[in-house]
Amino acid sequence: MIETEEHKALRAAVAALGKRHGRTFDREALWSEAAKLGYLGVNLPEAYGGGGGGIAELSIVLEELGAAGCPLLMMVVSPAICGTVIARFGTDAQKRAWLPALADGTRTMAFGITEPDAGSNSHRITTTARRDPDTGDWLLTGRKVFISGVDIADATLVVGRTEDSRTGRLKPCLFIVPRDAEGFTRRRIDMELQAAEKQFELVLDDVRLPADALVGDEDAGLLQLFAGLNPERIMTAAFAIGMGRYALGRAVEYARDRAVWNTPIGAHQAIAHPLAQAHIDLELARLMMQKAAHLYDAGDDTGAGEAANMAKYAAGEACVRAVDQAVHTLGGNGLTREFGLASLITASRVARIAPVSREMILNYVSHQTLGLPKSY
């Protein structure tokens, strides 16, 4: 897929921003500058202060920041998931309240779907929402786990379930829960992973929300949910590709300069070929990510679902291999703080695990694409 001149210009501009901030970046400073330059809201509607673009543009921003060593994880959550869901399904009041602020970076929103006992099975989500018959308010009760950036987010878009009055079955719905809502508590999870954004377990104990906290139509919950999950997969791919490119760039630079005998170590095929393979894998993953973004922005949710899963899978695998080969290329130096690669060994695994494991993606492709029987 050949990029347009506008996309090339965006990529170059964001790369320059990333280079200025670098690996030792200050998250708040970078977030603020990226917002000021219009990059955070590039996918949101122009009518609400956004750039009027799509996930294709937002994924370029995240990839290039990652390639410079300063990815912003909350871009996956705040503008990509929450911004997209509110832009597509939110009420006029919700759009006015949130979209301009998400676009200019003055407010952020976290996303709460994962639960300790549900794992990859979203049908087992037990966070429930019931109406107070006297006031019309919603009451949310449940637990969430591995929710990013709740402490710095103004609200969390929480996936709960309500009872269908016709069938009695539970159906998914999305609610905007303010950070300081009574009964809404958080506990930080102690992670080995080094990241600017922290992970939290959330408890919702009869959190009372006004009727207008519900996003969109109560009967369209599943459609709304997947409207956010496809961009999440595409942006996770961008995150992984950027990280892989950063690691590969450091390794190539080292292989060019490091001479143990008479030539740089990069002249040896045992060093050069694995780095070339890593580059090829990252480029192929980017092509699938671009396809997924194109389909999503064109309104093809079904086609985008397949491509987004494939892109996330390919990018996760390519990232892990690129980081591993980069560390190996540097030898002992690859484990030092000076070269900044060792922490990526842990970080690169994230794209294999979250937001959906590679095994569940293989299940999806074997069942949905190839038409094989389900195993679960």
PAVEXDREN-245693 format. One record per residue: z, x, y of N, C-alpha, C, O in turn; residue in one letter. Coordinates in steps of 0.1 Angstrom, whole numbers, plus 5000, padded with zeros to 4 digits. Each point is the difference from the previous one (the first is absolute). Layout:
PAVEXDREN-245693
ZXYZXYZXYZXYa ...
END
This chain:
PAVEXDREN-245693
500050094988500049915012500050095012500950085002m 498149905007499850095012500849945011499849885003i 501050195004500849955011499249985012499150085003e 501349825005499349985013500550115010500950074997t 498349945014500450095010501449975006500850095003e 499549784998501349965005501150044991501150055004e 498749944983501050044990500250165000501150054999h 497850025003500150145001500850045012500850105000k 498949835011500750045013501549974998500950075005a 499449814989501449974998500750104991501150045003l 498250004986500650104991500350135008501050064998r 498049995010500250125007501249995010500850095002a 499349805005501049985010501450004994501050065005a 499149874983501349994993500450144994501150045000v 497950034995500250134995500650095011500950084997a 498649915015500550085011501449965003500850095003a 499549794997501449955002500950064989501150055003l 498549944985500850054989500250155001501150054997g 497950025007500150155001501050045011500850094999k 499349835012501050025010501449994995500950075004r 499349834987501449974995500350094988501150054999h 498049964991500250094989501149954990500549895001g 499850214990500949974989501449975004500749934993r 499750135018501449995005500149895010500850015009t 498449884990499949905010501349925002500849994990f 499349965022501149905003499449864998499149965007d 501549964983499449884997499949905012498949945002r 502150055006500049915011499050045010499349915006e 500650224997499150045010498549984996499249965008a 500650074979498649984995499749855000498949965003l 502049964992499849855000499749955014499149925002w 501650125008499949965014498650045005499349925007s 500350204991498750055005498949934993499049975006e 501150024980498949934993499949855005498849955001a 502349995002499949865006499350005013499249925003a 501250185006499550005013498550025000499349955009k 500250134981498650024999499249894993498850014999l 502049894997499349884994499850014985499349924994g 501350194999499750024986500849914991499549964989y 501750005015500949924991499449864999500249944989l 499350015021499549865000498549994999499449895003g 499950214992498650005000499449894991498949965002v 501949994988499549904991500449865005499649904994n 501250095017500549875004499049935010499350085007l 500849794995499049935009500150055014501150025005p 497849995002500050045014500749905009500750035010e 499349844986500749895007501550035001500649955009a 499950134982501450025000500350155002501150054996y 498050025011500350145004499650104990500250125002g 499149844987499650094990498650065003499449975010g 500150114981498750065002498849924995498950035002g 501449864990499049914995499250064989499049944996g 501550174998499450054988500549954987500449885000g 499650204990500549954987500850114993500450105005g 499849884982500750094991499250134999500650114998i 498149885003499250125000500450105011500150124997a 500149835015500450095011501450054998500350115003e 500649804993501450034999500250114989500850095001l 498449904988500150104989499550135005500550114995s 498649905014499550135005501250065008500250124999i 500549805009501150055008501150074990500450115003v 500049814987501050054991499650124992500750104998l 498049904998499550114992500050135008500450114996e 499149885017499950125008501450055004500250125001e 500749805002501450045003500650074987500750105001l 499049844988500550074987499450134998500650104996g 498149915007499350134998500550115009499950124998a 500749845014500650095009501550034997500750085006a 499849854983501450034996501049915006501250024999g 498349875008501049915007499749854998499749935009c 500350034978499749864997501149915005501250045001p 498449845003501049905005500049884989499249925000l 501850094992500149904989500149865005499549914993l 501250075018500149865005498749945004499949885002m 499050204999498749945003499649924988499249905002m 501250134986499649934988500649865001499549904996v 501850095010500849884999499849925013499649884999v 500650185013500049925012498749945004499949875000s 499150215004498749945004499249954988499349905002p 500750174987499149974989500449884992499249914999a 502050084997500549894992500449895009499449895000i 501750135008500649905008499049955011499949885002c 499550215005499149975010498849914995499649915006g 499950134983498949934994500449864996499249905003t 501950094990500549864996500249915012499649884999v 501150175011500249925012498749965007499949895005i 499250214996498749975007499249904993499449925006a 500750084980499249904993500649874998499449904999r 502050104999500649884996501249955010500449894998f 500050195011501149975008499749895010498849975003g 502349965002499849905010499650075014500250125001t 499449805008499750065013501250075006499950115006d 501349834993501250065005500350134993500450095007a 499449914980500350134993499050115004500450115001q 498449855001499050105004500350055014499950125002k 500549805007500450045014501250094999500150105008r 500949864984501250085000499950134993500750105004a 498449924986500050124992498850095002500150125001w 498749825000498850094999499950095012499750124998l 500549845015499950105011501050114998499750125003p 501549854992501150104999499750094988500350125000a 499149834989499750084989498850105004500050114996l 499149845012498950085005500450115009499550114999a 501449865010500450115010501250084995500550095007d 500049884981501050084994501449985004501050064996g 499249845013501449975005500849934990501350005001t 498149934989500749944989499450044987498750024999r 502149984991499450034986500649904991501149945002t 498250044987500549904990499950074986499050064996m 502049924996500150054986499549894991499749885004a 500150154983499549904991500850004987500250114994f 500449785002500949994989499549924989500049875000g 499550194989499549934989500750044987500449924992i 499850225006500550054987501449964998500950005009t 499449964978501449964997500450094988499250044992e 502149985007500550094989499749954986499950084991p 500049795007499849944986498649954998499749964989d 499550055021498649954999499050104997499049984993a 501250155012499050104998498649965005499949965011g 499250064980498649975004499749854998498949955003s 502049974991499849864997500449925012501249965001n 497950015008500349925012500449864997500649935008s 499150024980500449874996501449994997500649894999h 500150225000501450004997500950025013501250024999r 498249985012500750015013501049885000499749894998i 501650155005501049905000500649975014500849915001t 498750165009500449965013499549875003498849975000t 502149935003499649865002500349965014500950045007t 498349864998500249945013500149854998499149944993a 501950005012500249865000500249945013500650075009r 499049814993500249945013501449935002500549944990r 500050085022501249925003499549865004499449995011d 501049914982499449865003500549955013499349915006p 501850144999500549955013499350065012499849935010d 499950204989499450075012498650044998499350025010t 500249984978498650054998499950154999499050064998g 502250015004500050154998499750044986500149924991d 499550215008499950064987501250084996500650065009w 499849944979501150084995499550104989499549954990l 500550185013499550104990501150074993501050045006l 498949974981500950074992499350094990499049964993t 501450175005499450084991500250155003500850045009g 498550054983500150145002498650065000499149964993r 500850155014498850085000500350154999501250045003k 497950044992500350144998498850085003498849964999v 501450175005498950095005499249945011498850005000f 501949965010499449945012500050115011501150055004i 497749995001499950115009500349965015499649905004s 501250195002500149995015500749885005499849975012g 501149974981500749885004500950035012500149925009v 500450204992500950045010499350015014500649995010d 498150044990499350025012499149885003499350005011i 500749904980499149895002500849895007501249984998a 498149945011500649895007500249884991500949925002d 498350074988500149894990499450044987499250105000a 501049834990499450024987499349884995500549895001t 498250124995499349894995500449994985499550084992l 501349825005500649994986499249904992499749895004v 500050154984499349914990501149934992500850064993v 499349815009500949914992499249904993498850004999g 502049914994499349894993500749875003501249995001r 498049915000500549865003499649914989499050034993t 501749865006499649914989499049905005500049945010e 498950054982498949905003500549864997500449974988d 499649955022500649864998499249924990500549904994s 498250135003499249934991500250044985500149924991r 500050225008500150054986501350054996500450014988t 500550025022501350054997500050154998501050064998g 497750005001499950144998500250085013499849955011r 500650184987500250085012498750075004499250044992l 500649965021498850065006500350105011501049985007k 498250134994500450105010499849955015499049935003p 501950115005499849985015500550125007500850084995c 498849945017500350125008500849955013499749915007l 501450174995500949975011500350125009500150114995f 499949875018500450105009501550005002500649915005i 500050204990501550015001500450115010499750114998v 500949855013500550105010501050104994500749964992p 499250165013500950104995501549975001500850034991r 499649905020501449975002500449864995501049945004d 498249994988500349874995501350004992500250094992a 500649815010501349994993499749994985499249914996e 501650174996499849994985498950094995499850014988g 499550065021499050094996500550155001500250055011f 500150014978500650135000499150104992499249964992t 501050175011499250104994500950124995501050025006r 498550044984500750134995498950104997499049984993r 501250145013499050104999500050064986501150034994r 497849995000499850064987499950155001499250055008i 501650024985500050155000498850054993500050004987d 499050045020498750054993499950155000500450065010m 499049994980499650145000498850035009499950105006e 499349794995498850015009500450025014500949945006l 498550165000500250035014498949935009498850024998q 501749895010499149925008500749955013501249985000a 498050015011500649965012500649854999501049975006a 498349954986500449864998500949994987499750064990e 501449885012501049994989499749874992499449905004k 501250104984499949894990501349925000501150065000q 498849814998501249915000500049904990498949954995f 502350015000500249884993500549895009500950035009e 498649854990500449895009500749894993499649974988l 501349975018500749884995499849895010500450025012v 499249874984499949885008500949904995499849944989l 501350035018501049914996500049875009500750005010d 498649904985499849885008499750035014500649955010d 498350134992499550045014499449875005499049954995v 501550015017499549875006498950045010500250085009r 498649864989498950035008499449865006500149904993l 499450105019499449885005498749964992499550094993p 500149795008498949954993498750095003499250024991a 500750035021498850075004500150154996499150085003d 501849964988500050134994499150014989499650114996a 500049784998498949994990498750045006499649955010l 499750154983498750045004498949914994499949994987v 499349945021498949934995500449874992501149945003g 498050024988500249884993500850024987499850104993d 501249815005500950024989499249994986500550064991e 498449885009499249994988499050114998499350004990d 500650095019499050114999500650134998499450115003a 501849894992500850134999499350114992500050115004g 499449854984499450114992498850065007499850125000l 499449805007498850045007500550105011499450105003l 501749865004500550085011500650134995499850115006q 500849884983500650124994499050114997500150115003l 498849844990498950104996499250045013499350114999f 500849825011499350045013500750135005499450075007a 501949944990500750125004500050114990500050125003g 499949844984500150114989498750084999500150124997l 498849825006498750084999500050115011499750114997n 500649865015500150105010501050114997499950115003p 501249844991501150104996499450104990500350125001e 498949844989499450094990499050095007500050124997r 499249835012499050085007500750115009499650115000i 501549855007500750095008500850104992500150125004m 500449854984500650094992499050114995500350114999t 498549844998498950104997499750095012499950124997a 500149835015499850095012501150105001499850125003a 501549834994501250095001499850114990500350125003f 499349854985499950104989498850105003500250124997a 498749825007498850095003500450105011499650124999i 501149835012500450095011500950114995499850125003g 501249844988500950104995499350104991500350125001m 498849844991499250094991499250095009499950124996g 499549835014499150095009500950105007499650125001r 501649845003500950105007500350114990499950125003y 500549854985500450104990498850094997500250124999a 498749824999498850074996499650105011499650114998l 500549845015499750095011500950125001499550115003g 501849874994500950125000499650094989500150135002r 499649824986499650094989498750075002499950124997a 499149825009498850065003500150125010499550114998v 501349865012500350105010500750124994499650125003e 501449854988500750114994499150084990500050125000y 499149814993499150064990499050095007499550104994a 500149875018499150085008500650135005499450105000r 501949895004500750115006500750094990500150125003d 500449834986500850084991499250094991499149954993r 501150185008499350104992501050084992500850075006a 499249924981501050074992499350134995500750105000v 498149904996499250124997499050035012500550025011w 498349974986499050045011499449885007499350025010n 500849864984499349895006501149885002501050004993t 498749915015500949885002500149934986499049994993p 502149955004500249934987499049884999499749964989i 499849995022499149895000498650044995499249914997g 500650225001498750044994500049984985498950004994a 502349995000500149984986499849854996500649925006h 498650064984499749864996501249924995500149885002q 500850204992501249934995500849945012500849904998a 499150155014500649955012499049905007500449895004i 498450154997499049925008499649874994500049905007a 499850104980499549884993501049885000499649895003h 501650144994501049885001500149955014500249885002p 499750205008500149955014498749925003500149905007l 498850154989498749925002500149874993499649905005a 501050104983500149874992501049905008499749885000q 501350185006501049925007499349945012500249885004a 498950195003499349955011499049894996499949905007h 499450124982499149894995500849884997499549895003i 501650124990500849884997500549935012500049875000d 500450205010500549935013498849935007500249895005l 498650184995498949935006499549884993499749905006e 500450104980499649884993501149895002499649885002l 501650154999501149905003499749945014500249885002a 499450205007499849955014498849905000500149905007r 498950134985498949914999500449864995499649905006l 501350104984500449874995501049935010500049885002m 500850205005500849945011499149945011500449895005m 498650184998499149945011499349874995499849915008q 499850094979499549884995501049885000499649895004k 501650144992501049905000500349955014500149885002a 500050215008500249965014498849915005500249905007a 498650154990498849925004500149864994499749905008h 500550094980500149864993501149925006499849885003l 501350185000501249925005499649955014500249895004y 499350205005499749975013498949905001499849925010d 499350074980498949904999500549874995499249905000a 502050094996500649874995499849984986500349884995g 499350224997499949984985501350044994500150114995d 500849805004501450034995499950044985500850094996d 498449844996499950034986499450144997500650084993t 498349955014499450134998500950115005500150114995g 500649865016500950105006501250024991500550124999a 499949784994501250024991499750104989500850094997g 498049904997499650094990499850145005500550104995e 498849915017499750145005501350065006500150124999a 500849805007501250065005500950054989500650115002a 499549834987500750054988499450134995500750104997n 498049905002499350124995500250125010500250114996m 499749865017500250105010501450065000500250125000a 500849794998501350055000500350084988500650115000k 498849854988500150084988499450145002500650104997y 498149905007499350135001500750095010500050124998a 500449825013500650095011501450064995500350115003a 500549814990501250044995499850124990500750105001g 498449884990499750114990499550135007500450114997e 498749875013499450115007501050075008500050135001a 500949805005501150065008500950094992500350115004c 500249834985500950084991499350134995500650105000v 498249894996499350124995499750105012500250124997r 499549835014499850095012501350085004499950125002a 501249804998501250065004500450104989500550125003v 499449854985500450094989499250135000500550114999d 498249875003499150125001500350085012499950134999q 500449815012500350075012501350094998500050125004a 501049824991501350074997499750124991500550115002v 498749864987499750104990499250125007500250124996h 498949855013499250105006500950095008499750125001t 501349835006500950095008501150074991500650095005l 499549874983501050064991501449985006500349895003g 500550214997501449995005500049955015500949935003g 498150115005500049955014499849855000500449945010n 499050004980499949865000501349924999500049885003g 501150194994501349944999500950035012501249965000l 498250115010500850035011499949905012499049935000t 502050065008499949915012498950045009499449925007r 500450224994499050055010498749934998499349975010e 500250014978498749944998500049854999498949945000f 502250004998500149855001499349924990499649895002g 500350174985499349934990501049944989499749904994l 501450175004500949974989500549855001500049934990a 500350025022500549875001498949894997500349894997s 498450165003498949904997500049984985499349904996l 501350194996500049974985500649874997499549924992i 501650055015500749874998499249895008499849894994t 499950145018499349895008498749964994499749885001a 499650214993498649964995500249904988499049924997s 502150084997500249904989500149855005499749914992r 500650085020500249865006498849924998500049884996v 498850185006498849924999499649974986499249914998a 501450154992499849964986500949894997499749924991r 501550075016501049904996500049875008500049894995i 499850135019500149895009498749985007499250095001a 500549795003500749874999499849944986500749904997p 498550164995499749954987499750124991499350095004v 501349914984499850124991498550014996499349904999s 500450224997498650024995499849924987498949964997r 502150024995499949934987499749855003499249944993e 501450005018499749865003498649995006499349904998m 500250215009498649995004499150014989498949934999i 501450154991499150004988500149874992498949954995l 502249985005500149874995499149905008499249924994n 500850095019499249925008498550024998499349904998y 500350225001498650034998499549964986498949944999v 501950094991499649964986500049854999499149954993s 501849985013500049854999499049945009499149924996h 501050115017499249935010498550045001499149925001q 500750214997498750065002499250004986498949964999t 501850094991499450014987500149884991499349994990l 501549925014500249884992500750014987499849924991g 501050195008500850024988501249915000500549965010l 500150014978501249915000501250075006500150125001p 500749795005501350065006500950044990500149954989k 500750165014501050054991501449965004501050044993s 499149885017501349965005500049865005501049955005y 
END
